[in-house]
Every structure is written in C-alpha cells, then in structure tokens.
Amino acid sequence: MVLIKDNEDFDSVTFTDQQEQATKHNTKLIIGIIINLIFISIYLIIRFAHPSKPQFIIQDATVFTFNLSSSLNLLSSTLQITIASKNPNDISGIYYDDLGIYAEYMNQQITYQTDIPRGVYQGRKEIHVWSLFINGTNVPIAPYNVPFLK
C-alpha cells in the first residue's frame, strides 16, 4: 500500500495564477493574430479590388467639316479622333462594356456620342488605340458660344 502524502511544496494559489497568466497570454496572442489578419485583408482588398483608372490620350484630331449657321445657331461638324487607352494596372485587366466619345466646347456638347466597340478587354499594362469619326449635324449651340465658334 502506497500512501500519498500531501505535497507541502504545492501551492494552489500559485497554480491558479499561472493558469490565469497563460489564459491572458493566449488571449492576447489570438487578438494579435486577428488584428494582423484584418490589416492584411484590408491591404489585399485595397491592392487588388481597387485598380487604377485607365488613362485616355487624344493622339490626333482632324476636322473635316465645321459649318456654323449663325442665324439659327446650328453647328454641323465631322471630326476624326485617334484616342489611346492605357491600362496602368499591374494585376487586373479592364473590360469595356459601354464606352462612348463626343466633342464638347465650353461645357456644351457639339457632336453626337459615338460608341467605342463593345466587349473590348484590355489586359494589364496594355494600350489600345481607336480611330473614330464623330459628327453632329445641325446641333443647336447656345447663343453665347456662337461668337467663339465663328
């Protein structure tokens, strides 16, 4: 028969304090991991989900007709525009579903909108060039713009 003698070195208060310290340490560790995961997620969302906007550059513009009827304030014009679109993103591409171009003068539209071909995909760091004719026949012009267009 073995007799178990009370261990006089064992202190139940110290053991409980050690358990509480271990629990606090584990809680702080878990909270730190969660906060780091949140910051990493925010960084990844900003980096990948918010791509930069495409850059559009007018490379050439040729005016074929530009007739102003000053008595009726009507403008007829035909222009050929060469426009380049650059995707500055390293990671994501751009899909153009609905895109159009028109000319304006002093915040007034002077041609009708011409649609750029639909369903165009522009990969990362790609440049697309379009040459389009835009025109407007008998487009009404505000009277205050007529002297400047003459």
C-alpha positions in Angstrom: 0.0 0.0 0.0 1.3 3.4 -1.0 0.5 6.4 1.0 0.2 9.7 -0.8 1.3 12.4 1.4 0.2 15.9 0.8 2.8 17.9 -1.1 3.7 20.8 1.1 5.5 22.4 -1.8 2.4 22.6 -4.0 0.6 26.0 -3.7 -2.8 26.1 -5.2 -2.9 29.9 -5.4 0.3 30.0 -7.5 -1.0 27.3 -9.9 -4.3 29.3 -10.4 -2.3 32.5 -11.1 -0.2 30.7 -13.6 -3.3 29.4 -15.4 -4.7 32.9 -15.5 -1.5 34.3 -16.9 -1.4 31.6 -19.6 -5.0 32.3 -20.5 -4.3 36.1 -20.7 -1.2 35.4 -22.9 -3.2 33.1 -25.2 -6.0 35.7 -25.4 -3.5 38.5 -26.3 -1.9 36.2 -28.9 -5.2 35.4 -30.6 -6.3 39.0 -30.6 -2.9 40.0 -32.2 -3.3 37.3 -34.9 -6.9 38.5 -35.6 -5.7 42.2 -35.9 -2.9 41.2 -38.2 -5.3 39.2 -40.4 -7.6 42.2 -40.6 -4.8 44.5 -41.7 -3.5 42.0 -44.2 -7.1 41.6 -45.6 -7.5 45.4 -45.8 -4.2 45.7 -47.7 -5.1 43.0 -50.1 -8.6 44.5 -50.8 -7.1 47.9 -51.4 -4.3 46.4 -53.6 -6.4 44.1 -55.8 -10.0 45.2 -55.6 -9.4 48.9 -56.3 -7.5 49.1 -59.5 -6.3 52.4 -61.1 -8.4 54.1 -63.7 -7.5 53.8 -67.3 -5.7 56.7 -68.9 -7.1 58.2 -72.2 -4.9 60.3 -74.5 -6.0 62.0 -77.7 -3.3 61.3 -80.2 -4.7 63.0 -83.2 -7.8 65.1 -84.2 -8.7 66.0 -87.7 -11.6 68.4 -88.5 -13.2 67.5 -91.9 -16.3 69.8 -91.7 -17.1 72.6 -89.4 -20.1 74.7 -90.5 -21.9 77.1 -88.3 -25.2 78.6 -89.2 -25.1 81.8 -87.2 -28.7 82.8 -87.9 -30.1 79.6 -86.5 -27.2 78.8 -84.1 -26.7 75.3 -85.6 -23.4 73.5 -85.9 -22.6 70.7 -88.3 -19.2 69.0 -87.8 -17.2 65.9 -88.6 -14.0 65.0 -86.8 -11.7 62.0 -86.8 -10.2 61.3 -83.4 -7.5 58.9 -82.6 -7.6 58.0 -79.0 -5.3 55.7 -76.9 -6.4 53.9 -73.8 -3.7 52.7 -71.4 -4.4 50.3 -68.5 -1.9 51.2 -65.8 -2.7 48.2 -63.6 -0.1 45.5 -62.9 -2.6 42.9 -61.8 -6.1 43.5 -63.2 -7.5 43.9 -66.7 -10.3 46.2 -67.8 -13.5 45.1 -69.7 -15.1 48.0 -71.6 -18.8 47.2 -71.8 -20.2 50.6 -72.7 -17.9 53.5 -73.7 -18.5 56.5 -76.0 -16.9 59.7 -77.1 -18.2 63.1 -78.2 -16.8 66.6 -78.6 -17.7 69.5 -76.4 -16.9 73.2 -76.4 -17.2 75.3 -73.2 -19.1 72.5 -71.5 -21.6 72.2 -74.3 -21.8 69.0 -76.4 -21.2 69.9 -80.1 -21.3 66.4 -81.6 -23.4 63.3 -81.0 -21.9 60.4 -79.0 -20.1 57.7 -81.0 -19.8 54.4 -79.3 -16.4 52.7 -79.0 -16.7 49.0 -79.9 -18.4 46.9 -77.1 -16.9 44.0 -75.4 -13.3 45.1 -75.5 -10.9 43.6 -72.9 -7.7 45.4 -72.1 -5.2 43.3 -70.3 -2.7 44.6 -67.7 -0.3 47.3 -68.9 -1.9 47.1 -72.4 -2.6 50.0 -74.7 -5.5 50.1 -77.2 -5.8 52.7 -80.0 -9.1 53.6 -81.6 -9.6 55.9 -84.6 -13.2 57.1 -84.6 -15.3 59.5 -86.6 -17.6 61.7 -84.5 -20.1 64.0 -86.1 -23.0 66.2 -85.4 -25.5 67.5 -87.9 -27.4 70.7 -87.0 -26.5 70.5 -83.3 -28.1 73.5 -81.5 -25.5 75.8 -80.0 -26.0 78.2 -77.1 -26.1 81.8 -78.3 -23.2 82.8 -76.0 -20.9 80.2 -77.7 -21.6 81.3 -81.3 -19.2 84.2 -81.4 -16.3 82.0 -80.2 -17.0 79.2 -82.7 -17.0 81.7 -85.7 
